[in-house]
Amino acid sequence: MALLEAHGTQISMAAVGRLGENAYAERVIRTLKEEEVYLNEYENYEDAYHRIGRFLDDVYMTKRVHSALGYLTPAEFEALHSARQLA
């Protein structure tokens, strides 16, 4: 940890006894692996970077509903939130 901190890297770890702190991030990673990474073979780093980015933008954000967001996609949830802020 000291090496990371020496380079100004912020460490993302749950506090002791706070098991749920990273639950949402862990769920995103699990979904990414199950619905994209494990189903594809990438030719190289650039191919993986492009295709995973496309999955996140095109599927995860705009087509896949999330129970934690009231069964809206993240894009729909964000648009609704923005509209409420303007009202």
URJO-V78002 format. One record per residue. N is the residue number from 1. RES is the residue in one letter. PHI is phi in degrees with one decimal (NA if undefined). Layout:
n:N res:RES phi:PHI
n:N res:RES phi:PHI
//
This chain:
n:1 res:M phi:NA
n:2 res:A phi:-61.1
n:3 res:L phi:-63.6
n:4 res:L phi:-62.5
n:5 res:E phi:-63.4
n:6 res:A phi:-63.5
n:7 res:H phi:-96.5
n:8 res:G phi:75.5
n:9 res:T phi:-86.0
n:10 res:Q phi:-83.3
n:11 res:I phi:-91.6
n:12 res:S phi:-104.8
n:13 res:M phi:-140.7
n:14 res:A phi:-69.8
n:15 res:A phi:-68.6
n:16 res:V phi:-55.9
n:17 res:G phi:83.0
n:18 res:R phi:-114.6
n:19 res:L phi:-62.6
n:20 res:G phi:-86.7
n:21 res:E phi:-58.5
n:22 res:N phi:-101.3
n:23 res:A phi:-60.2
n:24 res:Y phi:-65.9
n:25 res:A phi:-64.6
n:26 res:E phi:-63.2
n:27 res:R phi:-68.0
n:28 res:V phi:-60.8
n:29 res:I phi:-63.1
n:30 res:R phi:-61.4
n:31 res:T phi:-61.8
n:32 res:L phi:-58.3
n:33 res:K phi:-64.6
n:34 res:E phi:-69.6
n:35 res:E phi:-101.5
n:36 res:E phi:-134.0
n:37 res:V phi:-62.9
n:38 res:Y phi:-69.5
n:39 res:L phi:-94.8
n:40 res:N phi:-133.5
n:41 res:E phi:-113.1
n:42 res:Y phi:-100.2
n:43 res:E phi:-73.4
n:44 res:N phi:-165.0
n:45 res:Y phi:-59.6
n:46 res:E phi:-62.3
n:47 res:D phi:-63.2
n:48 res:A phi:-61.3
n:49 res:Y phi:-58.3
n:50 res:H phi:-66.6
n:51 res:R phi:-71.3
n:52 res:I phi:-68.3
n:53 res:G phi:-60.6
n:54 res:R phi:-63.8
n:55 res:F phi:-59.4
n:56 res:L phi:-62.5
n:57 res:D phi:-72.3
n:58 res:D phi:-89.1
n:59 res:V phi:-106.7
n:60 res:Y phi:-62.2
n:61 res:M phi:-84.6
n:62 res:T phi:-118.7
n:63 res:K phi:-120.2
n:64 res:R phi:-93.9
n:65 res:V phi:-77.6
n:66 res:H phi:-126.7
n:67 res:S phi:-61.2
n:68 res:A phi:-67.2
n:69 res:L phi:-108.7
n:70 res:G phi:69.7
n:71 res:Y phi:61.3
n:72 res:L phi:-109.1
n:73 res:T phi:-77.2
n:74 res:P phi:-57.2
n:75 res:A phi:-64.5
n:76 res:E phi:-65.1
n:77 res:F phi:-61.2
n:78 res:E phi:-64.2
n:79 res:A phi:-63.5
n:80 res:L phi:-62.7
n:81 res:H phi:-61.9
n:82 res:S phi:-64.0
n:83 res:A phi:-63.7
n:84 res:R phi:-69.1
n:85 res:Q phi:-66.6
n:86 res:L phi:-77.5
n:87 res:A phi:-74.0
//
